[in-house]
Amino acid sequence: MSSESGWDRALTAMDEQERAAAIALRDRFAELGADEPESRALSEISESIPQLAGFLALRRIWPEMIDGWAAPGALESLPAAARLLAAGADRDDVIRLARCTAYEAVFAMLYRLTGEGRDHEASEDTPGWVLMETTPRGDLTGRPVRGLYEDILTMDPSGRDGQDLFK
């Protein structure tokens, strides 16, 4: 029985240029703190899915837009939340409500931008949209970044995939 990993098998099947690109991409994912850097790199190389662009688009959303509500003073900056706290509401519950609401808004926006690509209530002759990967200089690569809503839970820095939001 072979102990060769799927990563090793995939690298063996690649030409030298693809192999070097896959290794560099894996290392970049690992450097940025992505989980499963090898599978992300293989997906980008073998399926031409802009995994790095998608990861970069998502990686700051959870800590800034969702977990940001747990920061000191964040709730107090909202008059309604401050009133709830002053009235004796449990701080953890109010934080969970704010984080859950932020998650739901983020998910809906990501779905709207990278899932549907058009307004289905508008007539068929109206334009749609797509989020597109760019080069570091800002030139379009031609590779659409799709389905970001599918990965937002995996970006939870706690590793809980958002399970604590719905308690």
Contact map, one row per residue, 1 for C-alpha under 8 A:
11100000000000000000000000000000000000000000000000000000000000000000000000000000000000000000000000000000000000000000000000000000000000000000000000000000000000000000000
11110000000000000000000000000000000000000000000000000000000000000000000000000000000000000000000000000000000000000000000000000000000000000000000000000000000000000000000
11111000000000000000000000000000000000000000000000000000000000000000000000000000000000000000000000000000000000000000000000000000000000000000000000000000000000000000000
01111101100000000000000000000000000000000000000000000000000000000000000000000000000000000000000000000000000000000000000000000000000000000000000000000000000000000000000
00111111100000000000000000000000000000000000000000000000000000000000000000000000000000000000000000000000000000000000000000000000000000000000000000000000000000000000000
00011111110000000000000000000000000000000000000000000000000000000000000000000000000000000000000000000000000000000000000000000000000000000000000000000000000000000000000
00001111111000000000000000000000000001100100000000000000000000000000000000000000000000000000000000000000000000000000000000000000000000000000000000000000000000000000000
00011111111100000000000000000000000000000000000000000000000000000000000000000000000000000000000000000000000000000000000000000000000000000000000000000000000000000000000
00011111111110000000000000000000000000000000000000000000000000000000000000000000000000000000000000000000000000000000000000000000000000000000000000000000000000000000000
00000111111111000000000000000000000000000100000000000000000000000000000000000000000000000000000000000000000000000000000000000000000000000000000000000000000000000000000
00000011111111000010010000000000000000000000000000000000000000000000000000000000000000000000000000000000000000000000000000000000000000000000000000000000000000000000000
00000001111111100010000000000000000000000000000000000000000000000000000000000000000000000000000000000000000000000000000000000000000000000000000000000000000000000000000
00000000111111100000000000000000000000000000000000000000000000000000000000000000000000000000000000000000000000000000000000000000000000000000000000000000000000000000000
00000000011111111110000000000000000000000000000000000000000000000000000000000000000000000000000000000000000000000000000000000000000000000000000000000000000000000000000
00000000000111111110000000000000000000000000000000000000000000000000000000000000000000000000000000000000000000000000000000000000000000000000000000000000000000000000000
00000000000001111111000000000000000000000000000000000000000000000000000000000000000000000000000000000000000000000000000000000000000000000000000000000000000000000000000
00000000000001111111100000000000000000000000000000000000000000000000000000000000000000000000000000000000000000000000000000000000000000000000000000000000000000000000000
00000000000001111111110000000000000000000000100000000000000000000000000000000000000000000000000000000000000000000000000000000000000000000000000000000000000000000000000
00000000001101111111111000000000000000000000000000000000000000000000000000000000000000000000000000000000000000000000000000000000000000000000000000000000000000000000000
00000000000000011111111100000000000000000000000000000000000000000000000000000000000000000000000000000000000000000000000000000000000000000000000000000000000000000000000
00000000000000001111111110000000000000000000100000000000000000000000000000000000000000000000000000000000000000000000000000000000000000000000000000000000000000000000000
00000000001000000111111111000000000000001100100000000000000000000000000000000000000000000000000000000000000000000000000000000000000000000000000000000000000000000000000
00000000000000000011111111100000000000001000000000000000000000000000000000000000000000000000000000000000000000000000000000000000000000000000000000000000000000000000000
00000000000000000001111111110000000000000000000000000000000000000000000000000000000000000000000000000000000000000000000000000000000000000000000000000000000000000000000
00000000000000000000111111111000000000001000000000000000000000000000000000000000000000000000000000000000000000000000000000000000000000000000000000000000000000000000000
00000000000000000000011111111100000011011000000000000000000000000000000000000000000000000000000000000000000000000000000000000000000000000000000000000000000000000000000
00000000000000000000001111111110000010000000000000000000000000000000000000000000000000000000000000000000000000000000000000000000000000000000000000000000000000000000000
00000000000000000000000111111111000000000000000000000000000000000000000000000000000000000000000000000000000000000000000000000000000000000000000000000000000000000000000
00000000000000000000000011111111111010011000000000010000000000000000000000000000000000000000000000000000000000000000000000000000000000000000000000000000000000000000000
00000000000000000000000001111111111010000000000000000000000000000000000000000000000000000000000000000000000000000000000000000000000000000000000000000000000000000000000
00000000000000000000000000111111110000000000000000000000000000000000000000000000000000000000000000000000000000000000000000000000000000000000000000000000000000000000000
00000000000000000000000000011111110000000000000000000000000000000000000000000000000000000000000000000000000000000000000000000000000000000000000000000000000000000000000
00000000000000000000000000001111111000000000000000000000000000000000000000000000000000000000000000000000000000000000000000000000000000000000000000000000000000000000000
00000000000000000000000000001111111110000000000000000010000000000000000000000000000000000000000000000000000000000000000000000000000000000000000000000000000000000000000
00000000000000000000000000001100111110000000000000000000000000000000000000000000000000000000000000000000000000000000000000000000000000000000000000000000000000000000000
00000000000000000000000000000000011111110000000000000000000000000000000000000000000000000000000000000000000000000000000000000000000000000000000000000000000000000000000
00000000000000000000000001101100011111111000000000000000000000000000000000000000000000000000000000000000000000000000000000000000000000000000000000000000000000000000000
00000010000000000000000001000000000111111100000000000000000000000000000000000000000000000000000000000000000000000000000000000000000000000000000000000000000000000000000
00000010000000000000000000000000000111111110000000000000000000000000000000000000000000000000000000000000000000000000000000000000000000000000000000000000000000000000000
00000000000000000000000001001000000111111111000000110000000000000000000000000000000000000000000000000000000000000000000000000000000000000000000000000000000000000000000
00000000000000000000011011001000000011111111100000100000000000000000000000000000000000000000000000000000000000000000000000000000000000000000000000000000000000000000000
00000010010000000000010000000000000001111111111000000000000000000000000000000000000000000000000000000000000000000000000000000000000000000000000000000000000000000000000
00000000000000000000000000000000000000111111111110100000000000000000000000000000000000000000000000000000000000000000000000000000000000000000000000000000000000000000000
00000000000000000000000000000000000000011111111111110000000000000000000000000000000000000000000000000000000000000000000000000000000000000000000000000000000000000000000
00000000000000000100110000000000000000001111111110000000000000000000000000000000000000000000000000000000000000000000000000000000000000000000000000000000000000000000000
00000000000000000000000000000000000000000111111100000000000000000000000000000000000000000000000000000000000000000000000000000000000000000000000000000000000000000000000
00000000000000000000000000000000000000000111111110000000000000000000000000000000000000000000000000000000000000000000000000000000000000000000000000000000000000000000000
00000000000000000000000000000000000000000011111111000000000000000000000000000000000000000000000000000000000000000000000000000000000000000000001000000000000000000000000
00000000000000000000000000000000000000000011101111100000000000000000000000000000000000000000000000000000000000000000000000000000000000000000001010000000000000000000000
00000000000000000000000000000000000000000001000111111100000000000000000000000000000000000000000000000000000000000000000000000000000010000000001110000000000000000000000
00000000000000000000000000000000000000011011000011111110000000000000000000000000000000000000000000000000000000000000000000000000000000000000000000000000000000000000000
00000000000000000000000000001000000000010001000001111111000000000000000000000000000000000000000000000000000000000000000000000000000000000000000000000000000000000000000
00000000000000000000000000000000000000000000000001111111100000000000000000000000000000000000000000000000000000000000000000000000000010000000000010000000000000000000000
00000000000000000000000000000000000000000000000001111111110000000000000000000000000000000000000000000000000000000000000000000000000000000000000011010000000000000000000
00000000000000000000000000000000010000000000000000111111111000000000000000000000000000000000000000000000000000000000000000000000000000000000000000000000000000000000000
00000000000000000000000000000000000000000000000000011111111100000000000000000000000000000000000000000000000000000000000000000000000000000000000000000000000000000000000
00000000000000000000000000000000000000000000000000001111111110000000000000000000000000000000000000000000000000000000000000000000000000000000000000000000000000000000000
00000000000000000000000000000000000000000000000000000111111111000000000000000000000000000000000000000000000000000000000000000000000000000000000000010001001000000000000
00000000000000000000000000000000000000000000000000000011111111100000000000000000000000000000000000000000000000000000000000000000000000000000000000000000001000000000000
00000000000000000000000000000000000000000000000000000001111111111000000000000000000000000000000000000000000000000000000000000000000000000000000000000000000000000000000
00000000000000000000000000000000000000000000000000000000111111111100000000000000000000000000000000000000000000000000000000000000000000000000000000000000000000000000000
00000000000000000000000000000000000000000000000000000000011111111110000000000000000000000000000000000000000000000000000000000000000000000000000000000001001110000000000
00000000000000000000000000000000000000000000000000000000001111111111000000000000000000000000000000000000000000000000000000000000000000000000000000000000000110000000000
00000000000000000000000000000000000000000000000000000000000111111111000000000000000000000000000000000000000000000000000000000000000000000000000000000000000000000000000
00000000000000000000000000000000000000000000000000000000000111111111100000000000000000000000000000000110000000000000000000000000000000000000000000000000000000000000000
00000000000000000000000000000000000000000000000000000000000011111111100000000000000000000000000001110110000000000000000000000000000000000000000000000000000000000000000
00000000000000000000000000000000000000000000000000000000000001111111111000000000000000000000000000100000000000000000000000000000000000000000000000000000000000000000000
00000000000000000000000000000000000000000000000000000000000000111111111001000000000000000000000000100000000000000000000000000000000000000000000000000000000000000000000
00000000000000000000000000000000000000000000000000000000000000001111111001100000000000000000001001100000000000000000000000000000000000000000000000000000000000000000000
00000000000000000000000000000000000000000000000000000000000000000011111101100000000000000000001000100000000000000000000000000000000000000000000000000000000000000000000
00000000000000000000000000000000000000000000000000000000000000000011111111000000000000000000000000000000000000000000000000000000000000000000000000000000000000000000000
00000000000000000000000000000000000000000000000000000000000000000000011111100000000000000000000000000000000000000000000000000000000000000000000000000000000000000000000
00000000000000000000000000000000000000000000000000000000000000000000001111111000000000000000000000000000000000000000000000000000000000000000000000000000000000000000000
00000000000000000000000000000000000000000000000000000000000000000001111111111100000000000000000000000000000000000000000000000000000000000000000000000000000000000000000
00000000000000000000000000000000000000000000000000000000000000000000110111111100110000000000011000000000000000000000000000000000000000000000000000000000000000000000000
00000000000000000000000000000000000000000000000000000000000000000000000011111110110000000000000000000000000000000000000000000000000000000000000000000000000000000000000
00000000000000000000000000000000000000000000000000000000000000000000000011111110110000000000000000000000000000000000000000000000000000000000000000000000000000000000000
00000000000000000000000000000000000000000000000000000000000000000000000001111111110000000000000000000000000000000000000000000000000000000000000000000000000000000000000
00000000000000000000000000000000000000000000000000000000000000000000000000011111111000000000000000000000000000000000000000000000000000000000000000000000000000000000000
00000000000000000000000000000000000000000000000000000000000000000000000000000111111100000000000000000000000000000000000000000000000000000000000000000000000000000000000
00000000000000000000000000000000000000000000000000000000000000000000000000111111111110000000010000000000000000000000000000000000000000000000000000000000000000000000000
00000000000000000000000000000000000000000000000000000000000000000000000000111111111111000000000000000000000000000000000000000000000000000000000000000000000000000000000
00000000000000000000000000000000000000000000000000000000000000000000000000000011111111100000000000000000000000000000000000000000000000000000000000000000000000000000000
00000000000000000000000000000000000000000000000000000000000000000000000000000001111111111000010000000000000000000000000000000000000000000000000000000000000000000000000
00000000000000000000000000000000000000000000000000000000000000000000000000000000111111111110010000000000000000000000000000000000000000000000000000000000000000000000000
00000000000000000000000000000000000000000000000000000000000000000000000000000000011111111000000000000000000000000000000000000000000000000000000000000000000000000000000
00000000000000000000000000000000000000000000000000000000000000000000000000000000001111111000000000000000000000000000000000000000000000000000000000000000000000000000000
00000000000000000000000000000000000000000000000000000000000000000000000000000000000111111100000000000000000000000000000000000000000000000000000000000000000000000000000
00000000000000000000000000000000000000000000000000000000000000000000000000000000000111111110110000000000000000000000000000000000000000000000000000000000000000000000000
00000000000000000000000000000000000000000000000000000000000000000000000000000000000010011111110000000000000000000000000000000000000000000000000000000000000000000000000
00000000000000000000000000000000000000000000000000000000000000000000000000000000000010001111111000000000000000000000000000000000000000000000000000000000000000000000000
00000000000000000000000000000000000000000000000000000000000000000000000000000000000000000111111100000000000000000000000000000000000000000000000000000000000000000000000
00000000000000000000000000000000000000000000000000000000000000000000000000000000000000001111111110000000000000000000000000000000000000000000000000000000000000000000000
00000000000000000000000000000000000000000000000000000000000000000000000000100000100110001111111111000000000000000000000000000000000000000000000000000000000000000000000
00000000000000000000000000000000000000000000000000000000000000000000110000100000000000000011111111100000000000000000000000000000000000000000000000000000000000000000000
00000000000000000000000000000000000000000000000000000000000000000000000000000000000000000001111111110000000000000000000000000000000000000000000000000000000000000001100
00000000000000000000000000000000000000000000000000000000000000000000000000000000000000000000111111111000000000000000000000000000000000000000000000000000000000000000100
00000000000000000000000000000000000000000000000000000000000000000100100000000000000000000000011111111100000000000000000000000000000000000000000000000000000000000000000
00000000000000000000000000000000000000000000000000000000000000000111110000000000000000000000001111111110000000000000000000000000000000000000000000000000000000000000100
00000000000000000000000000000000000000000000000000000000000000000100000000000000000000000000000111111111000000000000000000000000000000000000000000000000000000000000110
00000000000000000000000000000000000000000000000000000000000000000000000000000000000000000000000011111111100000000000000000000000000000000000000000000000000000000000000
00000000000000000000000000000000000000000000000000000000000000001100000000000000000000000000000001111111110000000000000000000000000000000000000000000000000000000000000
00000000000000000000000000000000000000000000000000000000000000001100000000000000000000000000000000111111111000000000000000000000000000000000000000000000000000000000000
00000000000000000000000000000000000000000000000000000000000000000000000000000000000000000000000000011111111100000000000000000000000000000000000000000000000000000000000
00000000000000000000000000000000000000000000000000000000000000000000000000000000000000000000000000001111111110000000000000000000000000000000000000000000000000000000000
00000000000000000000000000000000000000000000000000000000000000000000000000000000000000000000000000000111111111000000000000000000000000000000000000000000000000000000000
00000000000000000000000000000000000000000000000000000000000000000000000000000000000000000000000000000011111111100000000000000000000000000000000000001001000000000000000
00000000000000000000000000000000000000000000000000000000000000000000000000000000000000000000000000000001111111110000000000000000000000000000000000001000000000000000000
00000000000000000000000000000000000000000000000000000000000000000000000000000000000000000000000000000000111111111000000000000000000000000000000000000000000000000000000
00000000000000000000000000000000000000000000000000000000000000000000000000000000000000000000000000000000011111111110000000000000000000000000000000111000000000000000000
00000000000000000000000000000000000000000000000000000000000000000000000000000000000000000000000000000000001111111111000000000000000000000000000000111000000000000000000
00000000000000000000000000000000000000000000000000000000000000000000000000000000000000000000000000000000000111111111110000000000000000000000000000000000000000000000000
00000000000000000000000000000000000000000000000000000000000000000000000000000000000000000000000000000000000011111111100000000000111000000000000000000000000000000000000
00000000000000000000000000000000000000000000000000000000000000000000000000000000000000000000000000000000000001111111100000000000011000000000000011111000000000000000000
00000000000000000000000000000000000000000000000000000000000000000000000000000000000000000000000000000000000001111111100000000000000000000000000001111000000000000000000
00000000000000000000000000000000000000000000000000000000000000000000000000000000000000000000000000000000000000111111111000000000000000000000000000000000000000000000000
00000000000000000000000000000000000000000000000000000000000000000000000000000000000000000000000000000000000000011111111000000001110000000000000000000000000000000000000
00000000000000000000000000000000000000000000000000000000000000000000000000000000000000000000000000000000000000010001111100000011100000000000000000000000000000000000000
00000000000000000000000000000000000000000000000000000000000000000000000000000000000000000000000000000000000000000001111111000001000000000000000000000000000000000000000
00000000000000000000000000000000000000000000000000000000000000000000000000000000000000000000000000000000000000000000011111110000000000000000000000000000000000000000000
00000000000000000000000000000000000000000000000000000000000000000000000000000000000000000000000000000000000000000000001111100000000000000000000000000000000000000000000
00000000000000000000000000000000000000000000000000000000000000000000000000000000000000000000000000000000000000000000001111110100000000000000000000000000000000000000000
00000000000000000000000000000000000000000000000000000000000000000000000000000000000000000000000000000000000000000000000111111100000000000000000000000000000000000000000
00000000000000000000000000000000000000000000000000000000000000000000000000000000000000000000000000000000000000000000000101111100000000000000000000000000000000000000000
00000000000000000000000000000000000000000000000000000000000000000000000000000000000000000000000000000000000000000000000000111110000000000000000000000000000000000000000
00000000000000000000000000000000000000000000000000000000000000000000000000000000000000000000000000000000000000000000000001111111000000000000000000000000000000000000000
00000000000000000000000000000000000000000000000000000000000000000000000000000000000000000000000000000000000000000000010000001111100000000000000000000000000000000000000
00000000000000000000000000000000000000000000000000000000000000000000000000000000000000000000000000000000000000000000111000000111110000000000000000000000000000000000000
00000000000000000000000000000000000000000000000000000000000000000000000000000000000000000000000000000000000000001000110000000011111000000000000000000000000000000000000
00000000000000000000000000000000000000000000000000000000000000000000000000000000000000000000000000000000000000001100100000000001111100000000000111000000000000000000000
00000000000000000000000000000000000000000000000000000000000000000000000000000000000000000000000000000000000000001100000000000000111110000000000111000000000000000000000
00000000000000000000000000000000000000000000000000000000000000000000000000000000000000000000000000000000000000000000000000000000011111000001111110000000000000000000000
00000000000000000000000000000000000000000000000001001000000000000000000000000000000000000000000000000000000000000000000000000000001111100001111110000000000000000000000
00000000000000000000000000000000000000000000000000000000000000000000000000000000000000000000000000000000000000000000000000000000000111111111110000000000000000000000000
00000000000000000000000000000000000000000000000000000000000000000000000000000000000000000000000000000000000000000000000000000000000011111111100000000000000000000000000
00000000000000000000000000000000000000000000000000000000000000000000000000000000000000000000000000000000000000000000000000000000000001111110000000000000000000000000000
00000000000000000000000000000000000000000000000000000000000000000000000000000000000000000000000000000000000000000000000000000000000001111110000000000000000000000000000
00000000000000000000000000000000000000000000000000000000000000000000000000000000000000000000000000000000000000000000000000000000000001111111000000000000000000000000000
00000000000000000000000000000000000000000000000000000000000000000000000000000000000000000000000000000000000000000000000000000000000001111111100000000000000000000000000
00000000000000000000000000000000000000000000000000000000000000000000000000000000000000000000000000000000000000000000000000000000000111100111111000000000000000000000000
00000000000000000000000000000000000000000000000000000000000000000000000000000000000000000000000000000000000000000000000000000000000111100011111000000000000000000000000
00000000000000000000000000000000000000000000000000000000000000000000000000000000000000000000000000000000000000000000000000000000000111000001111100000000000000000000000
00000000000000000000000000000000000000000000000111000000000000000000000000000000000000000000000000000000000000000000000000000000000110000001111110000000000000000000000
00000000000000000000000000000000000000000000000001000000000000000000000000000000000000000000000000000000000000000000000000000000011110000000011111000000000000000000000
00000000000000000000000000000000000000000000000011001100000000000000000000000000000000000000000000000000000000000100000000000000011110000000001111110000000000000000000
00000000000000000000000000000000000000000000000000000100000000000000000000000000000000000000000000000000000000000110000000000000011000000000000111110000000000000000000
00000000000000000000000000000000000000000000000000000000000000000000000000000000000000000000000000000000000001100110000000000000000000000000000011111110000000000000000
00000000000000000000000000000000000000000000000000000100010000000000000000000000000000000000000000000000000001100110000000000000000000000000000011111111000000000000000
00000000000000000000000000000000000000000000000000000000000000000000000000000000000000000000000000000000001101100110000000000000000000000000000000111111000000000000000
00000000000000000000000000000000000000000000000000000000000000000000000000000000000000000000000000000000000000000000000000000000000000000000000000111111100000000000000
00000000000000000000000000000000000000000000000000000000000000000000000000000000000000000000000000000000000000000000000000000000000000000000000000111111111000000000000
00000000000000000000000000000000000000000000000000000000010001000000000000000000000000000000000000000000001000000000000000000000000000000000000000011111111100000000000
00000000000000000000000000000000000000000000000000000000000000000000000000000000000000000000000000000000000000000000000000000000000000000000000000000111111100001100000
00000000000000000000000000000000000000000000000000000000000000000000000000000000000000000000000000000000000000000000000000000000000000000000000000000011111100101000000
00000000000000000000000000000000000000000000000000000000011001000000000000000000000000000000000000000000000000000000000000000000000000000000000000000011111110101000000
00000000000000000000000000000000000000000000000000000000000001100000000000000000000000000000000000000000000000000000000000000000000000000000000000000001111111111100000
00000000000000000000000000000000000000000000000000000000000001100000000000000000000000000000000000000000000000000000000000000000000000000000000000000000001111110000000
00000000000000000000000000000000000000000000000000000000000000000000000000000000000000000000000000000000000000000000000000000000000000000000000000000000000111111000000
00000000000000000000000000000000000000000000000000000000000000000000000000000000000000000000000000000000000000000000000000000000000000000000000000000000011111111000000
00000000000000000000000000000000000000000000000000000000000000000000000000000000000000000000000000000000000000000000000000000000000000000000000000000000000111111111000
00000000000000000000000000000000000000000000000000000000000000000000000000000000000000000000000000000000000000000000000000000000000000000000000000000000111101111110000
00000000000000000000000000000000000000000000000000000000000000000000000000000000000000000000000000000000000000000000000000000000000000000000000000000000100100011111110
00000000000000000000000000000000000000000000000000000000000000000000000000000000000000000000000000000000000000000000000000000000000000000000000000000000000000011111111
00000000000000000000000000000000000000000000000000000000000000000000000000000000000000000000000100000000000000000000000000000000000000000000000000000000000000010111111
00000000000000000000000000000000000000000000000000000000000000000000000000000000000000000000000110110000000000000000000000000000000000000000000000000000000000000111111
00000000000000000000000000000000000000000000000000000000000000000000000000000000000000000000000000010000000000000000000000000000000000000000000000000000000000000111111
00000000000000000000000000000000000000000000000000000000000000000000000000000000000000000000000000000000000000000000000000000000000000000000000000000000000000000011111
